[in-house]
């Protein structure tokens, strides 16, 4: 448990950006590199203008 938080979250793409973490969780996340085997990443267009504003990304990997 870090700083009283016990949730585990696998994040990738824009969720790894500090601004996005602050906008969604009101704090930055502590983490370490990891991988999910058996999956392939593909680019997906971001259509939510609020997400584009916070992350400055127009596409994400999924």
Number of C-alpha atoms within 10 A of each C-alpha: 7 8 6 6 8 8 7 8 9 12 13 14 13 19 18 15 16 15 17 20 17 14 14 12 10 10 12 15 17 7 11 6 7 9 8 7 6 5 8 8 8 9 11 11 10 14 10 9 11 10 15 15 11 17 21 14 13 15 16 16 13 11
